[in-house]
Amino acid sequence: MNTLFARTLRKLREEKGISQKQLGQQMCVNHSTVARWENASRLPDVTMICRLAKCLDVDVNELFQLAAQSEENPNIIIVDDSKIILSDCLAVLGEVMPNATITGFVWPMEAIEYAKKNRICLAILDIELGTASGFDLCSTLLEINPRTNIVFLTAYADYSLDAWKTDASGFMLKPLTTENVREQLKKLRYPFSTGAITGETDK
């Protein structure tokens, strides 16, 4: 079951502003077929993936790559120079993403070394990391893997403008809450399976 492909397909369709029924009509398939693709109970074949790419105006190779991989146990990292805050955040993230492998780091260099050895789906970064900057860490992580979702977490709202100048997916204010995390997960550039149950169909 490839939930990564399913979640990405749903996101792409919603960005086009069309329903499952409308996409099905464009694809010449029943809307229930689209629903099964989006709830990960079925994976489209090569012909259907080519049609999807055309209908959704996306690179067909990207869809093929998604179809070939699975993110049932995604790697999540969070970097904060406060061990107390880090501990609280790990508990929140574990509640929201039960399938994920979540690792916390106090030192940015440790996070970078980890990212070099593991495919990171989501990195939540404090902006003030002692003498280091979360913005610099963001750039480094994206150099390692451009498909890493970056979300900044800070106590200072004034950083929001600078954050949006980066290639980050989102920005959150401390303290971290389950509601804020769930909202950010809806906006990721590269969706992945979190263990959460999503709807199977839309109207």
Biotite code that builds the C-alpha atoms (Angstrom):
import biotite.structure as struc

atoms = struc.array([
    struc.Atom([0.000, 0.000, 0.000], chain_id="A", res_id=1, res_name="MET", atom_name="CA", element="C"),
    struc.Atom([1.616, 3.249, -1.182], chain_id="A", res_id=2, res_name="ASN", atom_name="CA", element="C"),
    struc.Atom([0.078, 6.015, 0.905], chain_id="A", res_id=3, res_name="THR", atom_name="CA", element="C"),
    struc.Atom([2.744, 8.475, -0.261], chain_id="A", res_id=4, res_name="LEU", atom_name="CA", element="C"),
    struc.Atom([1.456, 8.272, -3.832], chain_id="A", res_id=5, res_name="PHE", atom_name="CA", element="C"),
    struc.Atom([-2.149, 8.432, -2.630], chain_id="A", res_id=6, res_name="ALA", atom_name="CA", element="C"),
    struc.Atom([-1.667, 11.558, -0.516], chain_id="A", res_id=7, res_name="ARG", atom_name="CA", element="C"),
    struc.Atom([0.292, 13.305, -3.263], chain_id="A", res_id=8, res_name="THR", atom_name="CA", element="C"),
    struc.Atom([-2.365, 12.501, -5.846], chain_id="A", res_id=9, res_name="LEU", atom_name="CA", element="C"),
    struc.Atom([-5.090, 13.920, -3.612], chain_id="A", res_id=10, res_name="ARG", atom_name="CA", element="C"),
    struc.Atom([-3.049, 17.084, -2.989], chain_id="A", res_id=11, res_name="LYS", atom_name="CA", element="C"),
    struc.Atom([-2.375, 17.601, -6.702], chain_id="A", res_id=12, res_name="LEU", atom_name="CA", element="C"),
    struc.Atom([-6.048, 17.101, -7.560], chain_id="A", res_id=13, res_name="ARG", atom_name="CA", element="C"),
    struc.Atom([-7.199, 19.537, -4.879], chain_id="A", res_id=14, res_name="GLU", atom_name="CA", element="C"),
    struc.Atom([-4.670, 22.111, -6.075], chain_id="A", res_id=15, res_name="GLU", atom_name="CA", element="C"),
    struc.Atom([-6.284, 21.865, -9.524], chain_id="A", res_id=16, res_name="LYS", atom_name="CA", element="C"),
    struc.Atom([-9.654, 22.533, -7.869], chain_id="A", res_id=17, res_name="GLY", atom_name="CA", element="C"),
    struc.Atom([-11.379, 19.441, -9.257], chain_id="A", res_id=18, res_name="ILE", atom_name="CA", element="C"),
    struc.Atom([-13.308, 16.635, -7.581], chain_id="A", res_id=19, res_name="SER", atom_name="CA", element="C"),
    struc.Atom([-12.625, 12.913, -7.825], chain_id="A", res_id=20, res_name="GLN", atom_name="CA", element="C"),
    struc.Atom([-15.583, 12.678, -10.209], chain_id="A", res_id=21, res_name="LYS", atom_name="CA", element="C"),
    struc.Atom([-14.203, 15.385, -12.480], chain_id="A", res_id=22, res_name="GLN", atom_name="CA", element="C"),
    struc.Atom([-10.743, 13.818, -12.559], chain_id="A", res_id=23, res_name="LEU", atom_name="CA", element="C"),
    struc.Atom([-12.326, 10.458, -13.309], chain_id="A", res_id=24, res_name="GLY", atom_name="CA", element="C"),
    struc.Atom([-14.185, 11.969, -16.266], chain_id="A", res_id=25, res_name="GLN", atom_name="CA", element="C"),
    struc.Atom([-10.952, 13.444, -17.624], chain_id="A", res_id=26, res_name="GLN", atom_name="CA", element="C"),
    struc.Atom([-9.215, 10.097, -17.120], chain_id="A", res_id=27, res_name="MET", atom_name="CA", element="C"),
    struc.Atom([-12.114, 8.094, -18.592], chain_id="A", res_id=28, res_name="CYS", atom_name="CA", element="C"),
    struc.Atom([-12.463, 6.054, -15.398], chain_id="A", res_id=29, res_name="VAL", atom_name="CA", element="C"),
    struc.Atom([-15.124, 5.835, -12.702], chain_id="A", res_id=30, res_name="ASN", atom_name="CA", element="C"),
    struc.Atom([-14.709, 8.256, -9.767], chain_id="A", res_id=31, res_name="HIS", atom_name="CA", element="C"),
    struc.Atom([-14.538, 5.241, -7.442], chain_id="A", res_id=32, res_name="SER", atom_name="CA", element="C"),
    struc.Atom([-11.304, 4.263, -9.187], chain_id="A", res_id=33, res_name="THR", atom_name="CA", element="C"),
    struc.Atom([-9.834, 7.667, -8.332], chain_id="A", res_id=34, res_name="VAL", atom_name="CA", element="C"),
    struc.Atom([-11.055, 7.212, -4.748], chain_id="A", res_id=35, res_name="ALA", atom_name="CA", element="C"),
    struc.Atom([-9.230, 3.884, -4.486], chain_id="A", res_id=36, res_name="ARG", atom_name="CA", element="C"),
    struc.Atom([-6.040, 5.500, -5.765], chain_id="A", res_id=37, res_name="TRP", atom_name="CA", element="C"),
    struc.Atom([-6.376, 8.228, -3.139], chain_id="A", res_id=38, res_name="GLU", atom_name="CA", element="C"),
    struc.Atom([-7.067, 5.867, -0.235], chain_id="A", res_id=39, res_name="ASN", atom_name="CA", element="C"),
    struc.Atom([-4.109, 3.710, -1.299], chain_id="A", res_id=40, res_name="ALA", atom_name="CA", element="C"),
    struc.Atom([-6.145, 0.563, -1.830], chain_id="A", res_id=41, res_name="SER", atom_name="CA", element="C"),
    struc.Atom([-5.025, 0.472, -5.471], chain_id="A", res_id=42, res_name="ARG", atom_name="CA", element="C"),
    struc.Atom([-2.117, 1.868, -7.469], chain_id="A", res_id=43, res_name="LEU", atom_name="CA", element="C"),
    struc.Atom([-2.659, 3.061, -11.063], chain_id="A", res_id=44, res_name="PRO", atom_name="CA", element="C"),
    struc.Atom([-0.809, 1.230, -13.817], chain_id="A", res_id=45, res_name="ASP", atom_name="CA", element="C"),
    struc.Atom([1.660, 2.807, -16.241], chain_id="A", res_id=46, res_name="VAL", atom_name="CA", element="C"),
    struc.Atom([-1.030, 3.975, -18.677], chain_id="A", res_id=47, res_name="THR", atom_name="CA", element="C"),
    struc.Atom([-3.094, 5.578, -15.930], chain_id="A", res_id=48, res_name="MET", atom_name="CA", element="C"),
    struc.Atom([-0.059, 7.308, -14.400], chain_id="A", res_id=49, res_name="ILE", atom_name="CA", element="C"),
    struc.Atom([0.692, 8.867, -17.793], chain_id="A", res_id=50, res_name="CYS", atom_name="CA", element="C"),
    struc.Atom([-2.904, 10.072, -18.025], chain_id="A", res_id=51, res_name="ARG", atom_name="CA", element="C"),
    struc.Atom([-2.763, 11.444, -14.482], chain_id="A", res_id=52, res_name="LEU", atom_name="CA", element="C"),
    struc.Atom([0.384, 13.421, -15.271], chain_id="A", res_id=53, res_name="ALA", atom_name="CA", element="C"),
    struc.Atom([-1.305, 14.985, -18.289], chain_id="A", res_id=54, res_name="LYS", atom_name="CA", element="C"),
    struc.Atom([-4.564, 15.783, -16.478], chain_id="A", res_id=55, res_name="CYS", atom_name="CA", element="C"),
    struc.Atom([-2.803, 17.236, -13.427], chain_id="A", res_id=56, res_name="LEU", atom_name="CA", element="C"),
    struc.Atom([-0.073, 18.958, -15.468], chain_id="A", res_id=57, res_name="ASP", atom_name="CA", element="C"),
    struc.Atom([2.820, 17.381, -13.558], chain_id="A", res_id=58, res_name="VAL", atom_name="CA", element="C"),
    struc.Atom([6.034, 15.609, -14.554], chain_id="A", res_id=59, res_name="ASP", atom_name="CA", element="C"),
    struc.Atom([5.208, 11.988, -15.293], chain_id="A", res_id=60, res_name="VAL", atom_name="CA", element="C"),
    struc.Atom([8.620, 10.898, -13.964], chain_id="A", res_id=61, res_name="ASN", atom_name="CA", element="C"),
    struc.Atom([7.763, 12.377, -10.574], chain_id="A", res_id=62, res_name="GLU", atom_name="CA", element="C"),
    struc.Atom([4.600, 10.260, -10.429], chain_id="A", res_id=63, res_name="LEU", atom_name="CA", element="C"),
    struc.Atom([6.523, 7.146, -11.455], chain_id="A", res_id=64, res_name="PHE", atom_name="CA", element="C"),
    struc.Atom([9.062, 7.786, -8.692], chain_id="A", res_id=65, res_name="GLN", atom_name="CA", element="C"),
    struc.Atom([6.289, 8.190, -6.126], chain_id="A", res_id=66, res_name="LEU", atom_name="CA", element="C"),
    struc.Atom([4.616, 4.998, -7.293], chain_id="A", res_id=67, res_name="ALA", atom_name="CA", element="C"),
    struc.Atom([7.882, 3.116, -6.833], chain_id="A", res_id=68, res_name="ALA", atom_name="CA", element="C"),
    struc.Atom([8.459, 4.151, -3.241], chain_id="A", res_id=69, res_name="GLN", atom_name="CA", element="C"),
    struc.Atom([6.678, 3.969, 0.081], chain_id="A", res_id=70, res_name="SER", atom_name="CA", element="C"),
    struc.Atom([6.885, 6.149, 3.180], chain_id="A", res_id=71, res_name="GLU", atom_name="CA", element="C"),
    struc.Atom([5.073, 3.986, 5.718], chain_id="A", res_id=72, res_name="GLU", atom_name="CA", element="C"),
    struc.Atom([7.680, 4.833, 8.374], chain_id="A", res_id=73, res_name="ASN", atom_name="CA", element="C"),
    struc.Atom([8.945, 8.317, 7.466], chain_id="A", res_id=74, res_name="PRO", atom_name="CA", element="C"),
    struc.Atom([11.946, 9.918, 9.123], chain_id="A", res_id=75, res_name="ASN", atom_name="CA", element="C"),
    struc.Atom([11.123, 13.131, 10.981], chain_id="A", res_id=76, res_name="ILE", atom_name="CA", element="C"),
    struc.Atom([13.672, 15.327, 12.727], chain_id="A", res_id=77, res_name="ILE", atom_name="CA", element="C"),
    struc.Atom([13.284, 18.292, 15.039], chain_id="A", res_id=78, res_name="ILE", atom_name="CA", element="C"),
    struc.Atom([16.147, 20.602, 15.966], chain_id="A", res_id=79, res_name="VAL", atom_name="CA", element="C"),
    struc.Atom([15.982, 22.864, 19.031], chain_id="A", res_id=80, res_name="ASP", atom_name="CA", element="C"),
    struc.Atom([18.772, 23.941, 21.373], chain_id="A", res_id=81, res_name="ASP", atom_name="CA", element="C"),
    struc.Atom([16.510, 23.484, 24.442], chain_id="A", res_id=82, res_name="SER", atom_name="CA", element="C"),
    struc.Atom([16.297, 19.882, 25.633], chain_id="A", res_id=83, res_name="LYS", atom_name="CA", element="C"),
    struc.Atom([13.100, 20.642, 27.584], chain_id="A", res_id=84, res_name="ILE", atom_name="CA", element="C"),
    struc.Atom([11.335, 22.069, 24.537], chain_id="A", res_id=85, res_name="ILE", atom_name="CA", element="C"),
    struc.Atom([12.703, 19.235, 22.416], chain_id="A", res_id=86, res_name="LEU", atom_name="CA", element="C"),
    struc.Atom([11.232, 16.639, 24.779], chain_id="A", res_id=87, res_name="SER", atom_name="CA", element="C"),
    struc.Atom([7.795, 18.287, 24.722], chain_id="A", res_id=88, res_name="ASP", atom_name="CA", element="C"),
    struc.Atom([7.840, 18.536, 20.924], chain_id="A", res_id=89, res_name="CYS", atom_name="CA", element="C"),
    struc.Atom([8.779, 14.879, 20.488], chain_id="A", res_id=90, res_name="LEU", atom_name="CA", element="C"),
    struc.Atom([5.708, 13.877, 22.500], chain_id="A", res_id=91, res_name="ALA", atom_name="CA", element="C"),
    struc.Atom([3.424, 16.052, 20.339], chain_id="A", res_id=92, res_name="VAL", atom_name="CA", element="C"),
    struc.Atom([4.885, 14.775, 17.075], chain_id="A", res_id=93, res_name="LEU", atom_name="CA", element="C"),
    struc.Atom([4.609, 11.170, 18.230], chain_id="A", res_id=94, res_name="GLY", atom_name="CA", element="C"),
    struc.Atom([0.907, 11.649, 18.898], chain_id="A", res_id=95, res_name="GLU", atom_name="CA", element="C"),
    struc.Atom([0.236, 13.170, 15.481], chain_id="A", res_id=96, res_name="VAL", atom_name="CA", element="C"),
    struc.Atom([2.506, 10.851, 13.464], chain_id="A", res_id=97, res_name="MET", atom_name="CA", element="C"),
    struc.Atom([2.394, 7.399, 15.084], chain_id="A", res_id=98, res_name="PRO", atom_name="CA", element="C"),
    struc.Atom([4.058, 5.680, 12.117], chain_id="A", res_id=99, res_name="ASN", atom_name="CA", element="C"),
    struc.Atom([7.040, 8.010, 11.963], chain_id="A", res_id=100, res_name="ALA", atom_name="CA", element="C"),
    struc.Atom([10.578, 7.626, 13.232], chain_id="A", res_id=101, res_name="THR", atom_name="CA", element="C"),
    struc.Atom([11.052, 10.919, 15.079], chain_id="A", res_id=102, res_name="ILE", atom_name="CA", element="C"),
    struc.Atom([14.506, 12.041, 16.200], chain_id="A", res_id=103, res_name="THR", atom_name="CA", element="C"),
    struc.Atom([15.420, 15.199, 18.098], chain_id="A", res_id=104, res_name="GLY", atom_name="CA", element="C"),
    struc.Atom([18.713, 17.108, 17.905], chain_id="A", res_id=105, res_name="PHE", atom_name="CA", element="C"),
    struc.Atom([20.179, 19.881, 20.029], chain_id="A", res_id=106, res_name="VAL", atom_name="CA", element="C"),
    struc.Atom([23.179, 20.386, 17.740], chain_id="A", res_id=107, res_name="TRP", atom_name="CA", element="C"),
    struc.Atom([22.623, 21.295, 14.046], chain_id="A", res_id=108, res_name="PRO", atom_name="CA", element="C"),
    struc.Atom([25.705, 19.371, 12.892], chain_id="A", res_id=109, res_name="MET", atom_name="CA", element="C"),
    struc.Atom([24.281, 16.160, 14.343], chain_id="A", res_id=110, res_name="GLU", atom_name="CA", element="C"),
    struc.Atom([21.082, 16.746, 12.385], chain_id="A", res_id=111, res_name="ALA", atom_name="CA", element="C"),
    struc.Atom([23.093, 17.291, 9.206], chain_id="A", res_id=112, res_name="ILE", atom_name="CA", element="C"),
    struc.Atom([25.041, 14.067, 9.663], chain_id="A", res_id=113, res_name="GLU", atom_name="CA", element="C"),
    struc.Atom([21.805, 12.187, 10.295], chain_id="A", res_id=114, res_name="TYR", atom_name="CA", element="C"),
    struc.Atom([20.243, 13.681, 7.146], chain_id="A", res_id=115, res_name="ALA", atom_name="CA", element="C"),
    struc.Atom([23.208, 12.510, 5.078], chain_id="A", res_id=116, res_name="LYS", atom_name="CA", element="C"),
    struc.Atom([22.511, 8.915, 6.110], chain_id="A", res_id=117, res_name="LYS", atom_name="CA", element="C"),
    struc.Atom([18.698, 8.957, 6.225], chain_id="A", res_id=118, res_name="ASN", atom_name="CA", element="C"),
    struc.Atom([15.991, 10.257, 3.914], chain_id="A", res_id=119, res_name="ARG", atom_name="CA", element="C"),
    struc.Atom([14.240, 13.007, 5.898], chain_id="A", res_id=120, res_name="ILE", atom_name="CA", element="C"),
    struc.Atom([10.599, 13.664, 5.036], chain_id="A", res_id=121, res_name="CYS", atom_name="CA", element="C"),
    struc.Atom([10.068, 16.509, 7.496], chain_id="A", res_id=122, res_name="LEU", atom_name="CA", element="C"),
    struc.Atom([12.481, 18.719, 9.447], chain_id="A", res_id=123, res_name="ALA", atom_name="CA", element="C"),
    struc.Atom([11.102, 21.041, 12.114], chain_id="A", res_id=124, res_name="ILE", atom_name="CA", element="C"),
    struc.Atom([13.691, 23.672, 12.911], chain_id="A", res_id=125, res_name="LEU", atom_name="CA", element="C"),
    struc.Atom([14.083, 26.284, 15.609], chain_id="A", res_id=126, res_name="ASP", atom_name="CA", element="C"),
    struc.Atom([15.465, 29.492, 14.091], chain_id="A", res_id=127, res_name="ILE", atom_name="CA", element="C"),
    struc.Atom([17.778, 30.560, 16.926], chain_id="A", res_id=128, res_name="GLU", atom_name="CA", element="C"),
    struc.Atom([20.096, 27.622, 17.550], chain_id="A", res_id=129, res_name="LEU", atom_name="CA", element="C"),
    struc.Atom([22.713, 29.131, 19.823], chain_id="A", res_id=130, res_name="GLY", atom_name="CA", element="C"),
    struc.Atom([25.377, 30.538, 17.515], chain_id="A", res_id=131, res_name="THR", atom_name="CA", element="C"),
    struc.Atom([23.817, 28.747, 14.522], chain_id="A", res_id=132, res_name="ALA", atom_name="CA", element="C"),
    struc.Atom([20.846, 29.737, 12.385], chain_id="A", res_id=133, res_name="SER", atom_name="CA", element="C"),
    struc.Atom([17.836, 27.618, 11.484], chain_id="A", res_id=134, res_name="GLY", atom_name="CA", element="C"),
    struc.Atom([17.795, 29.376, 8.107], chain_id="A", res_id=135, res_name="PHE", atom_name="CA", element="C"),
    struc.Atom([21.307, 28.133, 7.333], chain_id="A", res_id=136, res_name="ASP", atom_name="CA", element="C"),
    struc.Atom([20.363, 24.648, 8.504], chain_id="A", res_id=137, res_name="LEU", atom_name="CA", element="C"),
    struc.Atom([17.332, 24.761, 6.210], chain_id="A", res_id=138, res_name="CYS", atom_name="CA", element="C"),
    struc.Atom([19.580, 25.496, 3.204], chain_id="A", res_id=139, res_name="SER", atom_name="CA", element="C"),
    struc.Atom([21.963, 22.682, 4.101], chain_id="A", res_id=140, res_name="THR", atom_name="CA", element="C"),
    struc.Atom([19.209, 20.110, 4.537], chain_id="A", res_id=141, res_name="LEU", atom_name="CA", element="C"),
    struc.Atom([17.679, 21.063, 1.189], chain_id="A", res_id=142, res_name="LEU", atom_name="CA", element="C"),
    struc.Atom([21.079, 20.705, -0.476], chain_id="A", res_id=143, res_name="GLU", atom_name="CA", element="C"),
    struc.Atom([21.232, 17.161, 0.908], chain_id="A", res_id=144, res_name="ILE", atom_name="CA", element="C"),
    struc.Atom([17.674, 16.365, -0.191], chain_id="A", res_id=145, res_name="ASN", atom_name="CA", element="C"),
    struc.Atom([15.587, 18.984, -2.047], chain_id="A", res_id=146, res_name="PRO", atom_name="CA", element="C"),
    struc.Atom([12.409, 17.015, -1.259], chain_id="A", res_id=147, res_name="ARG", atom_name="CA", element="C"),
    struc.Atom([12.731, 17.515, 2.500], chain_id="A", res_id=148, res_name="THR", atom_name="CA", element="C"),
    struc.Atom([9.797, 19.440, 3.940], chain_id="A", res_id=149, res_name="ASN", atom_name="CA", element="C"),
    struc.Atom([11.068, 22.210, 6.225], chain_id="A", res_id=150, res_name="ILE", atom_name="CA", element="C"),
    struc.Atom([8.858, 23.825, 8.871], chain_id="A", res_id=151, res_name="VAL", atom_name="CA", element="C"),
    struc.Atom([10.227, 26.505, 11.163], chain_id="A", res_id=152, res_name="PHE", atom_name="CA", element="C"),
    struc.Atom([9.260, 26.558, 14.848], chain_id="A", res_id=153, res_name="LEU", atom_name="CA", element="C"),
    struc.Atom([10.077, 29.673, 16.863], chain_id="A", res_id=154, res_name="THR", atom_name="CA", element="C"),
    struc.Atom([8.920, 31.838, 19.749], chain_id="A", res_id=155, res_name="ALA", atom_name="CA", element="C"),
    struc.Atom([9.246, 34.990, 17.649], chain_id="A", res_id=156, res_name="TYR", atom_name="CA", element="C"),
    struc.Atom([6.553, 35.937, 15.125], chain_id="A", res_id=157, res_name="ALA", atom_name="CA", element="C"),
    struc.Atom([8.868, 38.579, 13.630], chain_id="A", res_id=158, res_name="ASP", atom_name="CA", element="C"),
    struc.Atom([10.831, 35.803, 11.944], chain_id="A", res_id=159, res_name="TYR", atom_name="CA", element="C"),
    struc.Atom([7.867, 34.869, 9.743], chain_id="A", res_id=160, res_name="SER", atom_name="CA", element="C"),
    struc.Atom([8.778, 37.203, 6.867], chain_id="A", res_id=161, res_name="LEU", atom_name="CA", element="C"),
    struc.Atom([12.330, 35.869, 6.711], chain_id="A", res_id=162, res_name="ASP", atom_name="CA", element="C"),
    struc.Atom([11.019, 32.304, 6.911], chain_id="A", res_id=163, res_name="ALA", atom_name="CA", element="C"),
    struc.Atom([8.811, 32.752, 3.861], chain_id="A", res_id=164, res_name="TRP", atom_name="CA", element="C"),
    struc.Atom([11.814, 33.896, 1.836], chain_id="A", res_id=165, res_name="LYS", atom_name="CA", element="C"),
    struc.Atom([13.221, 30.377, 2.135], chain_id="A", res_id=166, res_name="THR", atom_name="CA", element="C"),
    struc.Atom([11.962, 27.175, 0.502], chain_id="A", res_id=167, res_name="ASP", atom_name="CA", element="C"),
    struc.Atom([10.283, 26.067, 3.720], chain_id="A", res_id=168, res_name="ALA", atom_name="CA", element="C"),
    struc.Atom([6.789, 24.564, 3.707], chain_id="A", res_id=169, res_name="SER", atom_name="CA", element="C"),
    struc.Atom([5.597, 26.324, 6.844], chain_id="A", res_id=170, res_name="GLY", atom_name="CA", element="C"),
    struc.Atom([6.087, 28.336, 10.015], chain_id="A", res_id=171, res_name="PHE", atom_name="CA", element="C"),
    struc.Atom([4.789, 27.667, 13.547], chain_id="A", res_id=172, res_name="MET", atom_name="CA", element="C"),
    struc.Atom([4.979, 29.546, 16.814], chain_id="A", res_id=173, res_name="LEU", atom_name="CA", element="C"),
    struc.Atom([5.902, 27.848, 20.066], chain_id="A", res_id=174, res_name="LYS", atom_name="CA", element="C"),
    struc.Atom([4.586, 26.011, 21.958], chain_id="A", res_id=175, res_name="PRO", atom_name="CA", element="C"),
    struc.Atom([4.070, 23.183, 19.508], chain_id="A", res_id=176, res_name="LEU", atom_name="CA", element="C"),
    struc.Atom([0.528, 21.752, 19.527], chain_id="A", res_id=177, res_name="THR", atom_name="CA", element="C"),
    struc.Atom([-1.103, 18.793, 17.793], chain_id="A", res_id=178, res_name="THR", atom_name="CA", element="C"),
    struc.Atom([-3.506, 21.164, 16.036], chain_id="A", res_id=179, res_name="GLU", atom_name="CA", element="C"),
    struc.Atom([-0.677, 23.244, 14.562], chain_id="A", res_id=180, res_name="ASN", atom_name="CA", element="C"),
    struc.Atom([1.203, 20.165, 13.406], chain_id="A", res_id=181, res_name="VAL", atom_name="CA", element="C"),
    struc.Atom([-1.864, 18.680, 11.707], chain_id="A", res_id=182, res_name="ARG", atom_name="CA", element="C"),
    struc.Atom([-2.513, 21.986, 9.944], chain_id="A", res_id=183, res_name="GLU", atom_name="CA", element="C"),
    struc.Atom([1.075, 22.167, 8.688], chain_id="A", res_id=184, res_name="GLN", atom_name="CA", element="C"),
    struc.Atom([0.966, 18.595, 7.410], chain_id="A", res_id=185, res_name="LEU", atom_name="CA", element="C"),
    struc.Atom([-1.830, 19.622, 5.033], chain_id="A", res_id=186, res_name="LYS", atom_name="CA", element="C"),
    struc.Atom([0.426, 22.229, 3.450], chain_id="A", res_id=187, res_name="LYS", atom_name="CA", element="C"),
    struc.Atom([3.607, 20.248, 2.853], chain_id="A", res_id=188, res_name="LEU", atom_name="CA", element="C"),
    struc.Atom([5.244, 20.460, -0.555], chain_id="A", res_id=189, res_name="ARG", atom_name="CA", element="C"),
    struc.Atom([5.904, 16.713, -0.502], chain_id="A", res_id=190, res_name="TYR", atom_name="CA", element="C"),
    struc.Atom([3.187, 14.805, 1.410], chain_id="A", res_id=191, res_name="PRO", atom_name="CA", element="C"),
    struc.Atom([3.960, 11.524, 3.153], chain_id="A", res_id=192, res_name="PHE", atom_name="CA", element="C"),
    struc.Atom([2.141, 8.927, 5.238], chain_id="A", res_id=193, res_name="SER", atom_name="CA", element="C"),
    struc.Atom([1.756, 9.911, 8.901], chain_id="A", res_id=194, res_name="THR", atom_name="CA", element="C"),
    struc.Atom([-0.477, 7.095, 10.115], chain_id="A", res_id=195, res_name="GLY", atom_name="CA", element="C"),
    struc.Atom([-3.483, 9.397, 10.181], chain_id="A", res_id=196, res_name="ALA", atom_name="CA", element="C"),
    struc.Atom([-6.727, 8.226, 8.596], chain_id="A", res_id=197, res_name="ILE", atom_name="CA", element="C"),
    struc.Atom([-7.907, 10.311, 5.662], chain_id="A", res_id=198, res_name="THR", atom_name="CA", element="C"),
    struc.Atom([-11.252, 10.362, 3.886], chain_id="A", res_id=199, res_name="GLY", atom_name="CA", element="C"),
    struc.Atom([-11.757, 7.932, 1.069], chain_id="A", res_id=200, res_name="GLU", atom_name="CA", element="C"),
    struc.Atom([-14.037, 9.948, -1.148], chain_id="A", res_id=201, res_name="THR", atom_name="CA", element="C"),
    struc.Atom([-15.175, 13.484, -1.743], chain_id="A", res_id=202, res_name="ASP", atom_name="CA", element="C"),
    struc.Atom([-18.377, 14.895, -3.083], chain_id="A", res_id=203, res_name="LYS", atom_name="CA", element="C"),
])
